[in-house]
Amino acid sequence: MTAAFLDSNLCNLPAYAKKSKSQASKKTSSKKKEKSSARQKTSKQSSKRDKHDKHAKHDKRHESRHEKHQSKHHEVHHTAQAAEPQAIEPTLSEQEKQELAQRQSNYATQTSAYTLMDQGVNSRLEGDIDQSINRLSESSSLFTDARRFQKNRTPGTLELFSEFELAQSYEAKTPSDWKSARDSYGRCVRANPKFVPAHIKLISLLASHGQMPLALAKARDAVSSNPKEPRLRMILALLYEKAGKDSDARREKKLAVELNRINKDDYKNREPMTEPGPSEYDKPGESEFEDESMFEEKEKPEGTSEE
């Protein structure tokens, strides 16, 4: 009876009562939607905070590692450098300071001499012979000045080359200044008797200007200083032929051919160039060829040989 009564009463309710019930259901659903959207917002905010926290933690770890690396780098480099002993400058006496200053001056002088030699060679190749002679003469004098303060005072290879190039410039002059070239070649062979190109140039120059006795004497000196050089022996053989000494010419030719074969088989048989003492090198202005009679061949009794 109660249930039937309630149902009948509900059916008889007014319209506004039914509307309020539907509105209440709508309000509850909207509240649920608001709660779910609020939950989503809070979850998004929490996820953003988590990401931010992760990035912050990563940055902190990176900064700490960077600081550790910097501290280690600073300790390794700066501490090690600080631990190195300080270099102690040696105390030099006045004499040692003067010798050091002279050596430094010699190095600068040699550098200038080499530059002038290079310029002189280039000038000759370009056809400016006078400029070449001036440059090479100045180069030779600078090399000589630098050598005066050296311990051994022997002419070096560059000084010989400078004098050799100067002689070639004298030869290239028009007309040829062959006497100046002769003196320069003579200084080269006296400075170093093992300088074979200077020997060959000197002997050829003397022979081409009719100085046959002098050329023959220089060829003998060259062979005595370089007994294993086939070129010098062949030149000596040719000069013997010119002088009418056929037996000596045949002997020297045979030796030249044999030495040439040996040198081809074993190049080590060639003697190295050595630098002699300063007494064998004269001053640039002097000449050994003023008294040419000293090189003339003496008359030998008949039946004697050059052996």
RAKA-V783824 format. One record per pair of residues at least 24 apart in sequence whose C-alpha atoms are under 10 Angstrom apart, sorted by sequence separation. I is the first residue (numbers start at 0). J is the second residue. D is the distance in whole Angstrom. If there is no record, write none. Layout:
i = [I	I]
j = [J	J]
d = [D	D]
This chain:
i = [112	114	115	137	138	139	159	162	163	177	180	181	197	198	214	215	229	231	232	112	113	135	136	139	159	162	163	229	230	111	112	113	115	135	136	139	161	178	195	212	215	228	229	230	232	111	112	134	135	138	159	160	177	178	194	195	211	215	227	228	229	110	112	113	135	136	159	177	192	193	211	226	227	229	230	109	112	113	135	136	158	159	188	192	193	195	202	226	229	230	108	111	112	135	136	178	192	194	195	211	212	227	228	229	110	111	112	134	135	159	166	177	192	193	194	199	203	211	227	228	229	109	110	132	133	158	159	185	188	192	193	199	202	206	226	227	229	108	109	112	131	132	135	154	163	167	188	191	192	195	198	202	229	108	109	131	132	156	160	163	166	170	196	227	228	108	109	132	133	155	156	159	162	166	193	195	196	199	227	105	108	109	132	154	155	188	195	202	105	108	109	131	132	153	154	160	163	107	108	130	131	153	156	159	105	106	128	129	132	105	128	129	132	228	104	105	116	120	123	127	128	131	227	228	105	116	119	123	126	128	129	227	228	102	105	128	129	226	227	101	104	105	113	116	117	120	123	124	128	129	225	226	112	113	116	119	120	123	126	127	128	225	102	112	115	116	119	122	126	101	102	117	120	225	101	109	113	116	120	123	109	112	116	119	123	98	98	250	247	246	247	246	247	244	246	244	213	193	194	195	216	217	193	194	213	216	193	194	212	213	215	216	192	193	194	212	213	214	215	216	191	192	193	210	212	213	214	215	191	192	193	212	213	191	192	211	212	213	190	191	210	211	212	190	191	210	211	212	189	190	190	192	189	190	191	189	190	191	189	190	188	189	190	188	189	186	187	186	187	185	186	185	186	186	189	186	183	186	182	183	185	186	182	183	185	182	183	185	182	179	181	182	181	182	179	181	182	178	178	156	156	155	154	153	154	162	153	154	152	153	154	151	152	153	151	152	153	154	151	152	153	154	153	152	147	146	143	143	140	140	139	136]
j = [136	138	139	161	162	163	183	186	187	201	204	205	221	222	238	239	253	255	256	137	138	160	161	164	184	187	188	254	255	137	138	139	141	161	162	165	187	204	221	238	241	254	255	256	258	138	139	161	162	165	186	187	204	205	221	222	238	242	254	255	256	138	140	141	163	164	187	205	220	221	239	254	255	257	258	138	141	142	164	165	187	188	217	221	222	224	231	255	258	259	138	141	142	165	166	208	222	224	225	241	242	257	258	259	141	142	143	165	166	190	197	208	223	224	225	230	234	242	258	259	260	141	142	164	165	190	191	217	220	224	225	231	234	238	258	259	261	141	142	145	164	165	168	187	196	200	221	224	225	228	231	235	262	142	143	165	166	190	194	197	200	204	230	261	262	143	144	167	168	190	191	194	197	201	228	230	231	234	262	141	144	145	168	190	191	224	231	238	142	145	146	168	169	190	191	197	200	145	146	168	169	191	194	197	144	145	167	168	171	145	168	169	172	268	145	146	157	161	164	168	169	172	268	269	147	158	161	165	168	170	171	269	270	145	148	171	172	269	270	145	148	149	157	160	161	164	167	168	172	173	269	270	157	158	161	164	165	168	171	172	173	270	148	158	161	162	165	168	172	148	149	164	167	272	149	157	161	164	168	171	158	161	165	168	172	148	149	306	304	304	305	305	306	304	306	305	288	270	271	272	293	294	271	272	291	294	272	273	291	292	294	295	272	273	274	292	293	294	295	296	272	273	274	291	293	294	295	296	273	274	275	294	295	274	275	294	295	296	274	275	294	295	296	275	276	295	296	297	275	276	277	279	277	278	279	278	279	280	279	280	279	280	281	280	281	279	280	280	281	280	281	281	282	283	287	285	283	286	283	284	286	287	284	285	287	285	286	288	286	284	286	287	287	288	286	288	289	286	288	272	274	274	274	274	275	283	275	276	275	276	277	275	276	277	276	277	278	279	277	278	279	280	280	280	277	277	282	283	282	283	283	283]
d = [10	8	9	10	9	10	9	8	7	10	8	8	10	9	8	8	10	8	9	7	7	10	8	10	9	7	10	7	7	10	4	9	9	6	8	8	10	9	8	9	10	10	4	9	9	8	7	10	7	9	8	8	7	9	9	10	8	9	9	8	7	10	8	9	9	10	6	9	9	8	10	10	8	8	9	9	6	8	7	7	9	9	10	7	10	9	9	10	6	8	9	8	6	6	10	10	10	10	8	8	9	10	7	6	10	9	10	9	9	8	9	8	9	7	9	8	9	8	6	8	9	7	9	9	9	10	8	10	10	6	6	7	8	9	9	9	10	6	6	9	9	6	9	9	9	9	9	10	8	8	8	9	9	7	9	8	9	10	10	7	9	9	10	9	9	10	9	9	10	9	9	9	10	10	10	9	10	8	9	9	8	7	6	7	9	10	8	10	9	6	9	7	7	8	8	10	9	9	10	10	9	9	10	9	8	8	10	8	10	5	6	9	9	10	8	8	9	9	9	10	8	10	8	7	9	9	9	10	10	10	10	7	9	9	8	7	8	10	8	9	10	8	8	9	9	7	9	10	6	10	9	9	9	9	6	8	9	7	9	9	9	8	8	9	9	9	8	10	10	7	8	10	10	10	9	9	8	8	8	8	9	9	9	9	10	9	10	9	8	9	7	9	8	9	10	9	9	8	10	9	10	8	8	7	7	6	5	9	9	9	9	8	8	7	10	9	9	9	9	8	8	8	8	9	10	5	10	9	7	9	9	7	6	6	8	10	5	8	8	6	10	9	6	7	9	10	10	10	9	8	8	9	10	9	8	9	6	8	6	5	9	6	8	9	8	9	8	7	10	10	7	10	8	8	10	9	8	8	9	10	8	9	9	10	8	8	9	9	6	10	9	7	10	7	9	8	10	10	9	10	9	7	7	7	8	9	7	9	10	6	7	10	8	5	7	6	9	10	8	9	9	8	8	10	10	10	9	9	10	8	8	9]
